[in-house]
Amino acid sequence: MTRIASRFAELAMSRRAGFIPFIMGGDPDYETSLALMRALPEAGADLIELGVCFTDPMADGPAIQAAGLRAIKAGQTLTKTLSMVRDFRAGDRQTPVLLMGYYNPFYAYGVQRFLKDAANAGVDGLIVVDLPPEEDAELCLPARSAGLDFIRLATPTTCHRRLPAVLRHASGFVYYVSIAGITGQKPGEAQSINSAVSRLKAASGLPVAVGFGVKTPQNAAAIASSADAVVVGTALVGRLASGLAQFGAEPAKLLGPVLSLARDLSGAVRAARGDR
């Protein structure tokens, strides 16, 4: 059983949803980003989504775009992002790690080389925003062969005719984008999200995580009542950016507020079904 499948099995046994924070690898620099990543499990992270910085992040809103640019300016590369995972694994063998990004950096690195290095570093799954299912031979199928889960995105505009193609080679879980737009907007309507989660679980047989637009513990709790996991990125990245503006690049002052928000979000997710 993969780390992702094992973690979702544990969550199901505990009858609660999971909390998946997103952070940008290398934001604002390698060491601070690694320290944040290492601290997230204790702050309640059940899985970690690690962003791969890219110059043209078309699905991301201003906050995550800015995080990617900060990382690039600090010298972050895909090689360094894999090193972050490797360094994280030196102290944590249990928490699943997902890389989220765009195909270009993986293609430029070399797909087979990337998959081998990612698996060796301890990556568990990939979320690639700009590869449709018609291009599964490019990365999805090779990733599955290399033992990495390939997480598919479904959106409010994914119709019933399109859904089988989207889900055909999905593994790990399905990521439901709760809004038709970029990250950082307001969350989707609860009734619509609940309906989509039920539809996706029935169609895929996989857990369903919901993200995009989840900013507050109240948002997270509402989604956690039906979803198998809740993904939060913009709120955490924005909290880090606020700290940078206030304190500058001082890890001791930057990490506290971000981890405090992560604990609040995790607590809300855990309490959503009556668990404490």
Backbone torsions as a table, in degrees:
resi	resn	phi	psi	omega
1	MET	NA	133.5	179.4
2	THR	-70.7	164.4	177.9
3	ARG	-61.3	-37.1	-179.5
4	ILE	-66.8	-48.2	179.1
5	ALA	-62.1	-40.7	179.4
6	SER	-63.0	-42.2	-178.8
7	ARG	-66.7	-41.3	178.3
8	PHE	-68.8	-31.0	174.9
9	ALA	-65.9	-40.6	176.7
10	GLU	-63.1	-42.3	179.1
11	LEU	-63.3	-41.4	178.9
12	ALA	-63.4	-40.5	177.8
13	MET	-63.7	-34.8	179.8
14	SER	-82.9	-6.5	179.2
15	ARG	56.6	46.5	176.2
16	ARG	-143.7	162.4	175.1
17	ALA	-83.7	161.8	177.5
18	GLY	-98.1	160.3	177.4
19	PHE	-114.0	123.6	-178.7
20	ILE	-120.7	99.3	175.0
21	PRO	-80.0	145.1	172.3
22	PHE	-106.2	132.3	168.9
23	ILE	-132.0	155.0	177.9
24	MET	-89.5	123.3	178.0
25	GLY	-59.8	125.5	177.9
26	GLY	89.1	5.4	179.1
27	ASP	-101.2	122.2	-0.7
28	PRO	-86.1	-9.5	175.7
29	ASP	-159.1	170.3	-173.5
30	TYR	-59.7	-51.6	-173.1
31	GLU	-66.1	-41.7	179.6
32	THR	-66.4	-42.4	179.4
33	SER	-63.2	-42.3	178.1
34	LEU	-64.7	-41.6	178.7
35	ALA	-61.6	-40.1	177.6
36	LEU	-64.9	-44.8	179.6
37	MET	-59.7	-43.4	-179.4
38	ARG	-65.0	-29.2	-176.6
39	ALA	-86.4	-15.4	-173.3
40	LEU	-64.5	-40.8	179.0
41	PRO	-58.2	-40.5	178.1
42	GLU	-67.3	-25.6	177.8
43	ALA	-84.5	2.1	173.4
44	GLY	112.8	4.4	179.7
45	ALA	-70.0	129.1	176.0
46	ASP	-92.5	-34.0	171.1
47	LEU	-137.4	160.5	178.2
48	ILE	-125.2	131.1	175.9
49	GLU	-104.6	116.7	-175.6
50	LEU	-108.6	118.9	-177.6
51	GLY	-75.8	140.6	173.5
52	VAL	-101.1	114.1	-174.2
53	CYS	-64.7	145.1	-177.1
54	PHE	-151.7	148.4	-174.1
55	THR	-75.4	-16.9	-175.8
56	ASP	-134.1	66.1	-175.6
57	PRO	-81.1	84.5	-167.8
58	MET	-67.6	-22.0	-178.5
59	ALA	-93.8	-2.5	-173.3
60	ASP	-101.1	145.4	175.8
61	GLY	-81.0	-178.2	-174.0
62	PRO	-57.4	-38.9	-175.9
63	ALA	-65.1	-45.5	-178.5
64	ILE	-76.6	-32.9	172.3
65	GLN	-57.9	-45.4	-179.8
66	ALA	-64.0	-38.0	178.2
67	ALA	-62.5	-42.1	178.1
68	GLY	-63.8	-39.6	178.6
69	LEU	-67.4	-38.0	176.3
70	ARG	-62.0	-42.1	-179.6
71	ALA	-64.1	-44.6	179.3
72	ILE	-61.7	-43.3	179.4
73	LYS	-61.6	-33.1	179.6
74	ALA	-81.2	-0.5	176.3
75	GLY	95.4	13.7	-179.5
76	GLN	-70.1	139.5	177.1
77	THR	-134.4	172.1	175.3
78	LEU	-62.1	-38.6	177.4
79	THR	-58.4	-44.1	179.3
80	LYS	-69.3	-32.0	177.2
81	THR	-66.4	-40.5	175.3
82	LEU	-64.8	-36.2	176.6
83	SER	-64.4	-36.6	176.2
84	MET	-59.0	-45.3	179.3
85	VAL	-62.5	-42.1	-179.9
86	ARG	-63.1	-42.6	178.3
87	ASP	-66.3	-38.8	177.4
88	PHE	-62.8	-42.3	-178.3
89	ARG	-65.1	-22.1	178.2
90	ALA	-61.5	-24.1	179.8
91	GLY	-119.9	-5.0	-177.2
92	ASP	-145.6	108.8	179.9
93	ARG	-100.7	0.0	-171.1
94	GLN	-106.4	-38.1	-172.5
95	THR	-73.6	122.0	177.9
96	PRO	-65.2	141.4	179.1
97	VAL	-122.8	128.4	178.2
98	LEU	-113.3	138.4	170.2
99	LEU	-96.6	127.9	176.9
100	MET	-116.5	128.7	-179.7
101	GLY	-173.7	-156.8	-176.6
102	TYR	-118.4	156.6	-169.5
103	TYR	-65.4	-32.3	-172.2
104	ASN	-52.6	-49.4	179.8
105	PRO	-62.2	-35.3	179.6
106	PHE	-70.2	-40.1	178.5
107	TYR	-64.5	-44.8	-179.4
108	ALA	-64.4	-33.9	178.9
109	TYR	-69.6	-30.3	-173.8
110	GLY	103.9	114.5	-169.9
111	VAL	-57.6	-52.0	-176.1
112	GLN	-65.5	-41.1	176.7
113	ARG	-62.2	-43.4	179.5
114	PHE	-61.4	-46.8	-177.3
115	LEU	-63.1	-40.7	177.3
116	LYS	-62.8	-46.1	-178.6
117	ASP	-68.8	-37.0	179.1
118	ALA	-65.1	-45.9	178.9
119	ALA	-62.2	-42.9	179.9
120	ASN	-65.9	-32.7	179.9
121	ALA	-73.5	-24.2	-179.4
122	GLY	110.1	17.0	174.3
123	VAL	-71.4	141.4	-178.2
124	ASP	-105.6	-28.7	-176.7
125	GLY	-160.8	165.6	-178.3
126	LEU	-125.6	140.1	169.3
127	ILE	-122.4	112.0	-176.1
128	VAL	-116.7	112.9	-167.6
129	VAL	-68.5	-35.3	-167.3
130	ASP	-110.9	22.9	174.8
131	LEU	-112.1	106.5	178.2
132	PRO	-73.0	164.7	-177.7
133	PRO	-61.2	-23.3	177.1
134	GLU	-63.8	-17.6	-179.5
135	GLU	-107.6	26.1	-176.5
136	ASP	-58.8	-29.1	-179.1
137	ALA	-67.5	-21.0	-179.0
138	GLU	-67.1	-46.7	-173.6
139	LEU	-142.8	-38.8	-174.8
140	CYS	-59.2	-54.8	-177.0
141	LEU	-67.0	-42.3	174.2
142	PRO	-61.2	-36.2	177.9
143	ALA	-63.8	-44.7	178.7
144	ARG	-60.4	-40.7	178.9
145	SER	-64.9	-29.1	179.8
146	ALA	-85.3	1.1	177.8
147	GLY	89.4	11.9	178.6
148	LEU	-102.1	135.7	174.7
149	ASP	-71.4	145.6	177.0
150	PHE	-117.5	109.4	-174.0
151	ILE	-90.1	124.8	-179.0
152	ARG	-93.1	147.5	175.8
153	LEU	-99.2	134.1	170.5
154	ALA	-122.5	148.6	-174.9
155	THR	-128.5	172.3	176.4
156	PRO	-61.4	-18.3	-179.5
157	THR	-97.7	4.1	177.5
158	THR	-77.3	105.3	-174.9
159	CYS	-81.7	170.0	-175.3
160	HIS	-65.2	-26.7	178.5
161	ARG	-74.4	-31.2	-177.9
162	ARG	-84.1	-28.1	-170.5
163	LEU	-57.0	-44.4	-179.9
164	PRO	-57.0	-38.9	178.7
165	ALA	-67.1	-39.9	179.9
166	VAL	-62.8	-39.4	-172.7
167	LEU	-92.1	-8.3	-169.0
168	ARG	-52.9	-45.9	-176.7
169	HIS	-114.2	16.8	178.9
170	ALA	-67.9	149.4	175.2
171	SER	-151.4	165.5	-179.2
172	GLY	84.9	-74.4	173.1
173	PHE	-164.1	171.0	174.6
174	VAL	-104.7	135.3	179.6
175	TYR	-100.7	112.6	178.0
176	TYR	-94.0	118.9	176.5
177	VAL	-83.1	112.2	-168.2
178	SER	-75.9	-7.1	-179.3
179	ILE	-133.3	156.5	175.5
180	ALA	-94.4	83.4	-177.1
181	GLY	170.8	-161.6	-177.4
182	ILE	-88.1	170.0	178.9
183	THR	-64.7	154.6	171.7
184	GLY	92.1	1.1	177.0
185	GLN	-85.9	-177.6	178.1
186	LYS	-69.9	150.9	-177.9
187	PRO	-70.3	161.5	176.9
188	GLY	-69.6	170.8	178.9
189	GLU	-70.7	139.5	-175.0
190	ALA	-58.3	-44.6	-177.9
191	GLN	-62.5	-41.5	178.7
192	SER	-64.8	-40.8	179.0
193	ILE	-64.9	-45.6	179.6
194	ASN	-58.3	-43.4	179.8
195	SER	-64.9	-42.0	-179.8
196	ALA	-66.1	-41.0	179.0
197	VAL	-60.1	-45.7	179.4
198	SER	-61.6	-42.6	-178.7
199	ARG	-65.3	-42.7	-177.4
200	LEU	-70.7	-38.4	178.2
201	LYS	-64.2	-42.1	179.8
202	ALA	-66.2	-37.9	-176.1
203	ALA	-77.6	-31.3	-173.1
204	SER	-104.4	-28.0	-171.8
205	GLY	72.4	12.9	-178.3
206	LEU	-113.6	158.8	170.9
207	PRO	-61.7	157.0	179.8
208	VAL	-124.3	123.8	173.5
209	ALA	-104.3	145.4	-177.7
210	VAL	-118.8	133.0	178.1
211	GLY	-145.7	-172.3	-175.0
212	PHE	73.8	116.5	175.4
213	GLY	86.2	2.9	179.7
214	VAL	-89.2	109.0	-171.9
215	LYS	-115.4	-29.6	-172.2
216	THR	-121.7	161.5	173.5
217	PRO	-57.5	-33.2	178.9
218	GLN	-66.4	-43.8	174.9
219	ASN	-58.1	-47.6	-176.3
220	ALA	-61.8	-42.5	-179.3
221	ALA	-64.6	-40.7	-179.5
222	ALA	-62.1	-41.5	-179.8
223	ILE	-72.7	-36.9	-177.4
224	ALA	-66.5	-15.3	178.8
225	SER	-67.9	-21.7	179.7
226	SER	-125.6	-32.1	-176.9
227	ALA	-78.7	160.1	176.8
228	ASP	-82.9	-19.2	176.7
229	ALA	-160.9	157.5	179.6
230	VAL	-123.4	130.0	-179.9
231	VAL	-105.0	129.3	177.7
232	VAL	-128.5	124.9	179.9
233	GLY	-126.8	-58.4	-173.2
234	THR	-57.8	-41.5	-178.4
235	ALA	-62.7	-40.7	-179.6
236	LEU	-72.4	-43.9	178.2
237	VAL	-63.8	-38.3	177.7
238	GLY	-66.2	-37.1	177.2
239	ARG	-64.2	-39.0	177.0
240	LEU	-64.6	-42.9	179.8
241	ALA	-63.4	-38.6	177.9
242	SER	-63.1	-40.3	177.4
243	GLY	-64.1	-38.8	178.0
244	LEU	-62.2	-42.0	-179.8
245	ALA	-65.9	-32.2	-176.4
246	GLN	-88.0	-42.6	-171.4
247	PHE	-112.1	-14.9	-170.5
248	GLY	78.4	-172.6	-174.2
249	ALA	-80.8	67.2	176.5
250	GLU	-112.2	100.6	-173.9
251	PRO	-51.8	-40.0	-177.3
252	ALA	-60.9	-33.9	-180.0
253	LYS	-90.4	-26.1	-177.9
254	LEU	-75.2	-43.4	-170.1
255	LEU	-71.9	-35.9	-176.0
256	GLY	-54.4	-53.3	180.0
257	PRO	-62.9	-37.3	179.4
258	VAL	-66.0	-45.2	-179.5
259	LEU	-69.2	-32.3	175.8
260	SER	-62.3	-44.1	176.8
261	LEU	-64.7	-40.6	177.9
262	ALA	-59.5	-41.6	178.5
263	ARG	-65.1	-39.4	178.2
264	ASP	-64.1	-43.4	179.4
265	LEU	-65.4	-45.6	178.9
266	SER	-61.6	-42.3	179.2
267	GLY	-61.8	-39.1	179.4
268	ALA	-67.5	-40.0	178.5
269	VAL	-64.5	-44.0	-178.8
270	ARG	-66.4	-32.6	-176.8
271	ALA	-85.5	-8.4	-171.8
272	ALA	-61.0	-30.5	179.8
273	ARG	-109.2	21.7	176.2
274	GLY	90.7	3.7	179.8
275	ASP	-84.9	142.1	177.2
276	ARG	-127.9	NA	NA
